[in-house]
């Protein structure tokens, strides 16, 4: 395989990679929207719902403060990793 053929393969792969990056960008928008909505729930309604279920035999995991914190913090940490990776490629 000569240099031009290798470059052609790279070009085609980079075109596919661009499409994947564009899809990832759209997915990140959806992820962020969900994160913001969960944070808003926690800020606006969590305590009210927690108190309503305080003595119930079943408590949804969303009423476990650690569950919300862990997922929001986990997403924050993953975003930092992604940001560092992106910055290193610019």
N, C-alpha and C positions, 0 to 999 in steps of 0.2 A: 504494500500500500504506500503510495507516494504522499508527499507533503500536502498537496491539494486535496486529495481524497480524505486525508486525516482532518484537514481543516473543514471540509464539507461536513463530515460527520460531527465535528465539534459545533459547527454552526447550527445544524439541525437539532442537536441536543440542547444547545443554548436557547433555541426557539421554544422547545418543549419546556425547558426550565423556566423561561419567562412566563409561560402560561400557568405553570404551577405556582410561581410567585404571585401572580395576579389572583389566583384562587385562594392562596394563603391570606392575602390582604383582605379579601372579602370575608373569609372565615374569622379573621381577627376582629373585624368590625362586629360580627355576630357575637363572638365571645365577649368582647368588651361591653356590648349592650346587655348581655345577661349578667355580667359582673356588676355593672352599674345598677341594674334592677334589684339584684340581691342585696347590694349595699343599701339601697334606698329602703327596701323592706326592713332590713336590720335597724336602720336609723328611725324609721317612721312607725313600725308596727310590731317589732319583735317583742318588746316588753309586754305590751298588751296581750299578745297571743300567748306568750310564755305564762303569764299569770292566769289566763283562762284555762290552760292545760296543766297547770301546776299540780293538781291533785288527780288528774286523769290517769287511768291505768296504762294508756298508750300515749306516748309523746312522739310526734314526728321528729325525725333527725334534724329538721330545719330549726327546731326549738332548742337544739343543743348548741350553745354558743360556740363551742370549740369547732363544730362542723363548719359553721359559716366562716369563722376566722381562718381555719385551715385551708379552705378552698380559695378564699380571697387572697390570703397570703401566698399560697402556692401559685396562683395565677400571677401575682405581682413578681414573685421570684422568677418564674418562667419568662415573663416579659423582659426582665432585666437581662437574662441570658440571651434572649433573642436580640435585644438591642445591642448588646456587646458584640454579638456575632455580626450583625449588620454593620455596625460602626467599623469593625475591623476589615470589612470588605470595601469600604468607601475610600 
